[in-house]
Amino acid sequence: MAAYAALLSLRHIIEQLQHHPFPPICLDQNQVQSVTDNLNFLQIFLEQGYPCVGISKEAIDVFESRIADAAHAAEDIIETRVVDQILTESTAQASKDITETWVCDQILGGSKKTKNTRMRDHLLRILSTFCGAGSSRSPSTRQNVNIVAAGLDVVEKISSVDLYRDLDKVIQDMGLIKKDVMEIKDNNIGIIEDHLHINSSTLAGAASSRSPLTTKQETMVGFDELLIEVMDKLTGQQSNLRIIPIVGMGGIGKTTLVRNAYAKPLIVHHLNYNVQDILIEILLCVSKYESREILSGKSEGELSERVHKSLWGRRYLIVMDDIWSIEVWDRAQIFFPDNGQGSRVMITTRLSNVVFQLIGSHGLVMDFLNEYKSWELLRKSIFEKQEDCPLELEEIGKKIAKNCKGLHLSIVVIGGLLAKSKPTREYWEYISENLNSIVHLEENERCLKVLHLSYNHLPVHLKPCFLYMGVFPEDKNIPVSWLVKFCKIHDLVRELCLREAEKEKFIYVRRPHALNIPQGIINTRRRISIHQSASEKEYLPQARHALECMPLARSLIVGRQGVLPSLNCFRLLRVLNAVDKYLNDRVFSLEAVFQLVNSRFIAITSDRDQNADFPSSINLLWNLQTLIVKERDAFAPSEIWKMTQLRHVQFNQLEMPDPPLDGKDEYVLGNLRTLSRIRNFKCGEEVVKRIPNINKLQICYHEQFDGCSSYCLDNLVRLHKLESFGCFFFTWNRPNRDDVLRNFILPNSLKKLTLHRTNLYWEDMKTKIGLLPNLQVLKLKANSFVGTEWETVEGQFCNLKFLQICDCSDLERWTTESAHFPRLEQLDLRHLDRLEEIPSDIGEIPTLQSIRVQYCSKTAVISAKRILDEQEEFDNVGLRVRVVARNIKHFESLASPNFQVEVIWMN
């Protein structure tokens, strides 16, 4: 929710100013305490979910809006002051530097441009003495040197007064809100409506919006194995009471699976999950002579006793659909006797942690349908028989099914719509082109209602995180390391994000095909996301115009060429993400970007042809935490070692100077976690001291390499928190093997290692790599190891899960056993033209999930097929093999469901 996010944002700003070693402004500590007290009170109030409020939803919306407005007002006051202060000081310093240069040039004949700094300093001391406070004259030279500093003192005093006064007004507003909350609590006006607050005892709303479970079977495709597994658990010989949990996201098909799992159970039950209601519903199912009215008048104790007696000695099946909390089961299970009759309780839930708390494992997990099963479900939802589907509709039908992204509910909704209409190609093409909007409208937006339950159940502190996912474009892979793997959100889940975000004025996301960008809305939003449009010609000029005035914007995510105007429009911006495949021709100067002094996150594409030096003004970005610059090599100034808030720095290549050794300003970059890629990195004593918590480091070497000792690479072992490390050699000369063995020392903390052209021998693996105790990912690229044979030994690679060997062109024979890679999950082999075969023992590794063979020898591909066939003979159907080959059509004949072949035809 927007109010909670606003409170957290304000709290973070205050804490950053309080804890920064050199904050740009200082807040009055009495005001800080007052704001913090109000924040704590309001944050707890929102976290508790209005426990004692009996007011309407509209009134609550107004109340939350007041909280958000007050927090935003305080945030604007503080950050505006921060930006003004930094830019004023920067301008003053620049003016002073210009004046000093002019004076020295005029009097000393340009000595500032020479190394005669002693004479320049001496002159300035003379000027200062000559134009001192007691002097009767005030020459222009003295004014030129000091006028800006004097003016700055006046501005500082005025601005500090304004800051105190404006912030005091906001504190008063927060106090009034706090007073209103306390009055509501004191008056104890009832409880809020059930649909606005789901507590752990009632969990109302989780079931109330859904239709009751019935014995009617529904169309089900793709879950045959799961259905068999459920039936086995239901009809198994175990005589004790068994809990059978089924977990999956909303709309995945859990309830449909349960409906198909039984026809006439003793108890068919759908609950609102109030304990008394549970007992009443059970008694109504057990006996047709019971009356709801009479049972409702009995106490929970009386009801529980009758339920226990009614179930004792009987074999029963109870279904509890859409459980949201373990508490409801803890209270209800005592009523279900374990009498040795083989009774069962089936539970469906969207929360994996609930299942784990129930049975200590993950239960039956339902996943998305694949393309084939999606089409089968869609076809059966429309036509009674397979032959009823016209052949001309199969292709477009499969496209519709694919675009439902495997979500059972989405496919069923679309199938129901198509079943009601005449099966014509024109209509089906219309459905395909407008699938998203149709799914969102059909059956009173049934899909989104189901998913909305999951959003309602999120803890309040996670709701803003969920809403923020809407800024990413549809179908985009989202790097987890930014918010290594990618994640995606389903189209319907993204639609839910966007609707809730728009309703709460949390984010403005410009929708595709929407030509209008409402100026009155977008210039009041604090988070803006604009991506590509199907109507690019109309869209781009209007987008630029709409973005000309964005005084409140804190986050800007852009993904389209030419859409971003001058960065001067975004003085308070904290997040700028302009890295996108469509932005290759639209780049940004670092000089302009570094004027965004309030920035925390910058990810941009920059011009390779620009000056490689980036300005020393980078240290004006007092709170910068992430700096990502694509398509640009650069030289960092020494000021980068003063940026104590930095966490992640990522360039195409970045050359960093040694830390300054003047005895002053010895900053420790204790927050820094990522440095990538650093050109000609020297891991000297001072560097190790400055980056004690570095977690990910990528380094590369160019031109002449003078040996590991010259770059102090033996100090890598002192980076005790380093988990991901990559080293790339692009030098004219090859690294000396003996030098690498002696002076290239890796820490035991490593989990991921990538090497490129290190030119070690395969036998060196036993001493340099294999014994790393925590290594999980190993990527060997471009002759990182050389030689014709690699023979492994037991007792190494104990935790390795992913192994990639790429372009180690000498390798011919690989001798290994399954025990040598006891936890390997993925094997990736690329550009190994001479490799004779993949060792057959690789297939015996119990954890192995996939083998990828790309541009390798024919015999290596054939050996991969043989490994798969052998494993399938032993009923190991979990192994997948993927082959990518050039111009070898023969491999296509080897294809099977678990052996995928892609042939790339090249001239």
N, C-alpha and C positions, 0 to 999 in steps of 0.2 A: 504494500500500500504506500501511496505517495507521502502521507504524513509521517510514517515511520522512517521512510528513506530520508526525508528532509531532516528529521531529528538526528539520525546517524551521521548525515553529511556535515551538519553543523558541529556535532561533537568531534568529528575527525579534524575539522579545520582548527578548532580550539586546541586540541591535543597536539597537533603538528606545530602550531605556533609555540605552545608551552614547552615542547621537548626539543625543538630545533636548536642546534648549538649556536646559530646566529640568525635569529628570526628577523624578518624585515620590519616588523612592527612589534610593539609590546602592548598587550592589553592590560587594562586596570584589573588587578587581582580580585578586588571586591566584585566587579562586574562579572569576571570569569566565574566566581563562586555562585553568583546569583543565576547566571545562565545555566551552569552545570546542574544546580539543584532543580531548576525547572525542567531541564532535559531528562534528568533521572526520573522525576515524577511522571512526566507525560509518556516517557518510553515504557515504564512499568504499566501504566494505565492501558496503553495500546496492546502490550503483550498479554495482559490479562483478559482482553476481549470484552471489555465493558461488563464486568461481572454483576454490577448492581444498577443497570440502566434499563428503564422501561420506556424508551423513546423510539420514534419512528426511524426508518432507514434514511429518510430525507434529512431528519435532524442530525443523525450521525454523520452523514456526508458533509453537512455544513460545519459540524464540530471538527471533523478531520481537516476540512479546508482551512479553518482558523489556525489549527496547529501547524499545518504545512506553510501557510502564509507567514506566520510569525517566524518560523525557523528560516524560511527563505529570505525574509527581510534582514535578519541578523547576518546570514551568510553573505548577502549582497553588500551590506555595510562593511563587514570585515575584509572581504576579498577586494572590494573596490579600493579600500585604503591601502591594502598590500600592494596592488598594482600601481597605484599612484605614487606610493613611496619609492618603489623600486625604479620606476621609469624616471621620476624626478631626480633621484640620486644619480642615475646613469647619465642623464642629460647634463647635470651639474658637473660630473666628472669629465665628461667629454668636452664641455665648454672650457673647463679649467685646463685640460690638456692642450686644447687649441690655443688658448691664450699664452700658456707657457711656451709653446712652440714658436708663436709669433714673436714674443719678447726675445727669446734666445736667438732666433733668426735675425732679428733686427739689430741686436746689439753684438752678438757673438758671431755673426756671419754664418748662421746655420749650424752651430756646433751641436745642436740637438740631433742633427742627422749624422753627426760623427760620434765617436766614442768618448768625446771630451765631456763626460757627465760631471766630473768634479768641478770644472769651471762653471757649468750651467747651475749646479747646486749652489756654488759659491755666490753666483750672481743673484740667485733668488733669495739667499739669506741677506744679502746686502739690500735688496729691494724691500724685504720685509722689515729690516731694521730701520731703513731710511723712512719708510712710510708707517712707522709704528703708531701705537695709540697716542703717544705724547707728541707726535709731530704736528706742527702747525699747518703742514701742507698735506694734501691728499692727491698725489699725482695720478694720472690716468693709468699708469702701469700697475700701481697698487690696486686700483679699482678693477682692472682687467683680470688680475690674478684671483681676487677674493670676493668679487661682487656676487658671484653665484652662490658661494658658500654662505654668505650673509643672508641672501634671499632665501636660501634653503632653510635656515634656522627659523625664519618667520613663517614660511609655509608649514614647517614641521609643527610649530606651536598651534597654528590655526587648525590644521588638519587633526591634530590630537584632540582639540576641544570639540570639533565636529564629530569625531568618532565617538567620544564619550557621550555626547548629547544624543546622537542618533541611536546608539546602542541602548542607552537608558530608556528610550521610548519603547523599544522592542521588549526589553525586560519587563516593563510595566504591562505590555500586552500579554506576555506569557503569564504574568502573575494573575491577570484577570481570567485567563483560560484555566489556570490551576485552581483558582477560587471556584469557578463553575463546576469543575470536576469534583472538588471536595464537597460542594453542596449536594451534588447528585448522589455521591456516596453516602453522605450523612442522612439524606432523606430516604435512602434505600428504596428507590422506586422500582420494585419488581425485578424482572429479568428481561433481557433483550430477546427479541424474536428468535425462535429456534434456527431459522435459516441464516441468521447473522452470526451465530456462535455455536460451534459444535464442541461440546465438552466430552470428557472421556467416559462419563457414565451413560449418557443418552446416545451420543453419536447420531443425533437426529440429522436428517438431510441426506445421510449416506444411503439410506434405503428409501426415503419417503418419495423421491422423485422417480423411482423406478417401478415398473410393473411387477406384480407378485410372481413368484416362481410358480409354474404349473407343470403338469406332466406332459404338456404338448411338446412333441419333438420339433426342433427347428432344423433348417438346412445347415449342415455342417460339412466343411471340406477342409482338408489340410491338417486335421488334428487326430487322424486315425490312430497313430501310435499313442498319443496321450490318452485317447478314449480307452484303448485297450489297457493301458497302465492303470487308469482309474478303476476300470471294471475289475482288474486283478486285485487291486487293493480292497475293493468293496466286497468281493466274493472270496477273498483268501481264507485260508484255514485258521488263521489266528483267532483265538477265542476271546482275547482281551479287547477292550475298547480301543479303537484306532482313530487318530486324527489325520485327515487327508487334506492338506492345504494346497490350493492352486493359486498361483500368483501371476500377475500380469497387469499392464497398464489398462486404463479405462477404454472400453470398446474393443479389446483384443479378442474377446469371445469366451471369457471365463464362465459366464452364466449359461451361454449356449452349450458349452461342454458339459456342465452339470446337468442341464435339462436332458441331454442325450444320454447321460450315464445311468438313468434309472427310468422305469416306467411306472411302477406302483410301490413306492417305498411306504413304510409304515407311517412315516411323518414327512410331509412335504411342507417346508416352512420358509417363510420370508419375514424378516424381523425388522422392526425399527430399533432394536437393540437397547430398549429400556428393559431392565431385568424383569419387571412385573409383566410387561407385554410379552416377553419371551415365554414366561410360564403360562400365561393365558392362551397364547397361540398353540403351545404344545398340547394343553388339555383339550382345546377345541379339535385338534387333529386326532387325538387318541380316542375321544368319545364324541359321538354325534348327539349325545343327550345333554352335553354341556351348553350353558348359555353365557354369552359374553357379558351380558348385563349383570348376571349373578356373580360371575367370576371377578368382574371389575370391582365389586364391593368387598372382596376378601383381601386379607393382608398378604404381604410377600411370604411370610412364614407359612401360612396355611397353604398358599399356592405351591410353594416349593415341596412341602410334604406330600401333597397329592401327586405332583409330577413324579417324584421319586418312586412312590408306590405304583403309579401307573406304568412306569417303564421297567420296574423290577421284574425279572424273569422273562422279559420279552427281548427279541432281537429288533433293533430299531436303527433307522438311518435319519439323521438330522442334517439339514443343509443350512448353513449360515452364510448368506451371500453378502459380499462387499463389507467385510470387517475392516475397521480402521484403527483399532487399538487392541492391545493384548488385555487391557483391563476388563473389557466386556466378557471375554472368555474366562478370565480368572474368577469372575463372579458367577458365571453361568455353569461352569463345568461341574460344580458340586451337585447339581441337580440330575446329572446324567450318570446312572449307576454303571459301574464296570462289573457286570455280573457273569462274565464268561460266556456270553451268548453270541459273541462275534459282532457286536454293534459297531456302527461307524458314525463319525461326524465329519462332514465335508465342509470346508471353509474356503471361500474365495476372498482374495484381497489384492489390492494394488501395491501393498507395501511389503517388500521383501524382509524388512526387519521384524515385522509381525510374525511371518512364517518362522524365521529363525528362533524367535522367542518361544514359539509354540512347540517346535519339535527339534530344534538344534541343528537343522539343515535347511536347504533352500526350497524343499518341496517340489511340486510340479510347476515348472516355469513355462508360460505360454509366450511365444515369440511371434513376430510378424510373419505372415504368409509369404512364400516366395511367389514369383510371377506366375508359375504354372498353377499353383493351388489357388491363387487369387482369381485367375480366369475360370477355373473349375467352379469356385464358389459363386462367382458372378453369373456364370451360365446357368447353374442350377437354381439360382434365385429368380431367373427370368423365365426359363423354359422347363417344362416337366421332364422332357426327354432330350438326350444329347442331339438326336437327329432333327429336333425341332428348330435348332439354331441355323439360320441360313448361312451358307458358306461365305457369302459376300460381307457378312457382319463379323466374322471371326477376327479378322485383322484389327478392325477398329475396336472390337470388344476387348481384345487382349490389351490394346493401348489404354482403354478406360480402366481395366483392372490393374494394370501396372501403375497408373497414376494415383490409384488409391493407396499406394505405398504399404500394402500388406495389412492394413487395419481392417479387421473383420467387420466392425460396425459400419465403417465407411462403405465397404463393398456391398453390404446388405441394404443400406439406404439407397444407393444408386441402383442396385438390382431391383428393389421394390418400385422405384420410379420408372425404370425401363419396362418392367413387367406390365405396367398400366397403360403403356403407349403402343402404338403400332410400330413393329420392328422394321424401320426403314433406315437406310444408310445415312440419309440427310439428317434425320433426328439424332442418330447415334453420334454423328460427327459434331453436331451442335452440343451434345452432352459432353463429349470429349474436350471440346474447346473451352467450355464453361464449367468444368468439373468442380473447381473449388467453390465458386459462388453457389452452385446447385447444392453441394453437400452442406453448405452453411445454412441454406434456407429450408431444405427438405424436412418434412415431419417436425415442423416447429423447432428446427435446429436441434434435433435430438442428439446428434453427435456432440455438439459443443456443450450441451447440458450435462451429458455424462462426464465429459472431461472437466467441466467446471467444478464438479465435486472434488476432484483431486486438488484443484487450485484452492478451494475453500479450506481444505484440510491442511494446507501448508502452514508451518509456523510463520508468524508474522515477519520474522527477520529474513525468511527465505523468499517471501513474495516479491520484494523489489528485485532480487536476483533473477527470479523467474521472468518477471516482466521485461527485464533488460535483454533477455534472449531475443526479444522481438526485433532488435536493431539489426540482426544479421539477416541477409537476404534469404529468400526461400531456396531450399535445396543446397545451401552453402555448407561446406565442411568447415567447422569451427575449430581452430587449433586450441587444444586444451591448455597448452603452455601459455597462451595469451589470456584467458578468463579465469618417439613421441607420437600421441594419438590424436584422432579427430573425433568430434561428436557432431550429431545432427539432431534436429528436432522435426517431428512429423509436421506436415502442413497444417493439420487441424490444431495441433498444440501451438504452433506459431500463430494461427488465427486467434486462438484464445488469448495468447500474450498480447497481441495487438489490440484486441477489443478492450481488455481490462486496462491496458496502458493508456489508451485513448480516453476511456471513461474516467480514469483517475488523473488525467492530464500529466501523466508520468513521462511519456515520450511522444514525440511526433515522428511517425514513420510514414514516409511518402509511398503510397501504394502504386504499383504498376497500373498503367492505363488511366490513372487519375491526372487529368491535365491541370486542375486547379490546385494551387498551393495557397491556402488561405493566409494572407498576410497577418490578419488580426490574431490568428491562432499560433502560427509558427514563431512569431517574434516574442511570444510570451513563454514558449517552452524552453526548458533547460536542457533537454536532450533531443537531438535531431538526427534522423537517419534518412539518407536519400540515396537510392540506388537507381539502376537503369530503368528506362521506360520504353514501352513499345512505340511511343510517339515522341521520339527523340527531338525532332525539329521544333515541335511546339514546347517541349518540356524544358530544354536547356535554358533559353533566355528567361523564361518565367522563374525557373529555379534560381538563377543568378539574381534576379530582381528581388525575390522573396528573401534571399539571404543577405541583402545589403544592410539590414538593420536587425541585429541579433544581440542586443545588449545583455541578455540574461543567459545566453547559451553556455553550458558547461561541457557538453559532449556533442561532438560532430563526427558522424560516421558517413563517409562519402564513397560512392562506388561508381562514378560515371565521369567520363572525360569532359572537362570543361565546365563542371558544375560549380566549382568553388571560386568565389570572388576573392577580393583582397582580404587578407587575414586581419586587417585593421578593424574589421567589423566584430571581432570576437575577443575583446579585451580580457574577459573573465574565463576564457575557455580552459578547461582542465584536461579534456580528452580530445585528441585529434587523430582519427584513424582514416587515412586516405591511401591505403595500400590495396590496390585492386587491379585485376588484369585489364580493366578498361582504362586505367589511368596511366598507361605506359607513355603516352604522349603529353601527359599533363603533369608536370613536375613542379616542385616547390623549392625555393631557395632556402638554405638553412638560415640565412640571415633574417629572412622574414619570419620563419617559424620560431626562431629564438627570441622574437619580440613578444611571444605569448608567455609572459613571465609567470603566469599562474598555472602553467601546464604541469600535469602529473604523468600523462601518457601521450607520447607522440609516436605515431607510426606513419611514415610517408614514403613516397617514391621521389627520389631526387635525381638531378641531372648529372650524368657522368662527366659532362664537359665543363661543369662549373669548377671554380677554384676548389682544389682539394682541401685547403685549410678551412676549418670552420671557426667562426669568430670566438674570441675570448669571452664575449658577452654571454656564452652558454651558462656561466655560473650565476647569471641573473635569474635563471629558472630555479628558484630557491627550493622548490618542492618536487622537482622532476624525478620520477621513479622509473619510467620506462622510456627508452629511446630506441626506435627501430627505424633504420633508413635503408631502403632497398635501392639497388642499382647505383650505388655510390661508394667509391673508395674515398677515404678522408684521413686527414691528419688532425688529431685532437690537440687542443692547447693544454698547457700544464694545469689550467684552471679546472680541468675535469677531475683532478684529484681532490678538489675542494667540495665536490657535490656529494655530500654525505647521505642524501636521500636516495641516490641511485640504487635500483634493484636489478634492472635488465638493460643491457646495452647490446644491440645487434646491428651490425653493418655488413655490407658485402665484404669489405675489408677496412679495418680501422687501425691506423698506426698511432700508438700512444707513446708520449714521452715518458722518460723515467720520472718518478715522483721527485719534487723539489727537495733539496738537501740543505736548505739554509738554516735549519734549526727552528724555523717558525712554520706555522700552519701545517703541522704534521697531522693531517686529517686521516682518520681510519674510516674506510668505506664499509662499515659493518653491515649495512643493508644489502650490499651488492651480492647478487646470486648468479647472474649470467653475464659473461663477456664472450662475444662472438662476432665475426672472426677477427682476431687481433693479429696484425701483420708483424712479422719479425719480433715476436713477443720475447722479452727478456724477463725471466722469473727471478729477479735479483732479491736481495735481502729486504730492501724497502718495499718492493711490490708484495712480497709474501706478508709483510706486516700490515699493509694497507687493505688487503682483501681476505681477511681470515675466514669469511663465511661463504666464499665462492662455491657454487654448486655445479655450475655448467661453464666449461671453458673450451673454446675452439681457437686454435692458433694455426698460423700458416707462415711459411718461410719462402722468400723469393730471392732472385739473383743468386749471389754467392752465399753458401752456408758454411760458416766457419767452425762448426762443431757444437755439440750439445753443451759443452762446458762454457763456451763463449756466451751462451744464452742462459746459463745457470739452470738448465733443465733438471739438474739433480735436486733442485729445490721443489719440484712438483710434489715430491713425497711429503712435503710439509703442509700441503693444502689438505688438511684432514677432513674437510667436509665436501671435497670434490667428488661428485657422483657421475657426472657426464663429461667426457673429455674426448676431443678430437684433435689430431695433429696431422697437418697436410704439408708436404714438401713439394714446391714447384720450382726448385732451385736448378741452376745449371749443372751443379755437381751433385752426385749422390751422397747421402749421409754415410759416414764411415761406420761399418758394422761394429767394430770394437769400441768406438766412441759411444755409439748408441747403447751398447750393452753396459758400459760403465756409467754413463752419465745421464741416461734417460730413465729416471726412476719414478715409478707410478705409485700412488697411494693405495692402500688396501680398501679405501672407501669407495672405489670406483664401481659403478653398476653398469655404465654404458661406455664403450670404448670404440673409437673410429680411428683407423690408421691409414695413411696414404703415402706410398713410396718411402717407407722407412727402410726397405731393402734388408730386412732381417732374414735369417735362414729359418726354415720350418722347425728345425730342431731347437731354435731359440724360444719357441713358443712355451716350452716346458719351464723355462726360467723367468721369462718376462711377462707372460700373459696367463698361462694356465692355472697358476697358483693364486691369482687374485680371488679372494674368498667370496666377494659379493657380486662378482661380474654376472650380469644377466643378459646384456646385449653386446655382441662383438661384431663389428663391421670391418672387414679387411679389404681394402680397395687398392687398385693400381700398384701391384708389386710391393705392397707393404711387407709381404713375405715372398721370398724367391726360392727356387729349387724345384726339382721334379717330384719329390715324394714327401708326404706328411704322414708320420706315424704317431698316433696319440697314445697316451698311457692312462691308466686308471688313477683316480685320486685327484684329477684336475677338472676344471670347468664344472664344479659341483652344483652351481646355481644358474648356469647358462640356459637361457630360454630361447634366444634368437641368435642365429649364426648366419652371417652373410659373407660370402667370398666372391669378390668381383674383380675381374681383370687381373688376376694373379696368373699370368699367361703361361708360366713355366710348369704349373702343377699338372702332373700326369697320373700319379697314383696316390690314393688316400686310403690309409689302412687304419681302421678303428673298430671299436666294439660298442655295443649299446650302453655298457656300464661306464664308458668314458664320457658320455653326455647324459647323465641320468635324468635331467629335467628339461631337455631340449623340447621346445614346442614348434618352432618354425625354422626351416632350413631354406636359405635363399642363395642359389648359385647362379652367377651371371658371367658371361664372356669367358668361359673356361674351355677354350677350343681344344685343348690337349687332354682334358680329364677323361680317363678311360671309362670309369664307371663310378656311380655313387655306391659306397659300401653297403652291402645288403643288411648288415647289422643295424644300420640307421633305422630301418623299418621296425626293429624290435624295441626301440625306445618307447616305453609305455605312455609317455606324455606327448609324443609327436602328433601334431595336428595338421601340418601342411609342409609341402615341399614345392619350391618354385625353381624351375630350370629355364633360364633365359639365355638364348644365344650361346648354348654350350654344344659340345660334340654330340653326334648322333648316338654314340654308345652310352653317353650319360643319360640321354632322354630314355633310351630303351631300358636302362637299368632302373630308372625311376618308375617306369611302367611295371617292371618285374616286381619291384618292392611293393607297389600298390596291390598287384594281383595276389602276392603271397599273403599280405595282411588281410585282404578280403576273404581269402580261403579260410582264415582263422576267425572270421566274423568281426574283424576290426573294420567297421564301416565309417569310422570317424576321420580317417586320413584323407586329405585332399591333395592332389597334385595339379599344378598349373605349369604348362609348357608354353614358352614364347619362342618361335623359331623363324628364321628367314628362309623363304622360298623353298620350304621342304613340305610339299603337299602330302607326302607319305604319312607324316605324323597325324594328320587329321583322321586317318582311319583308326587310330588308337584311342580316339576320344570316347569317353564314357561319363556318366554323371559325376564321378569323383576324379576323372582325369580330363581336365580342360586343356584344349589346344588352341592357340592363337598363332596363325601364320601371317607374318608381315612380308608382303611382296615388295621387293625393292629391285630397281633397275641395276 
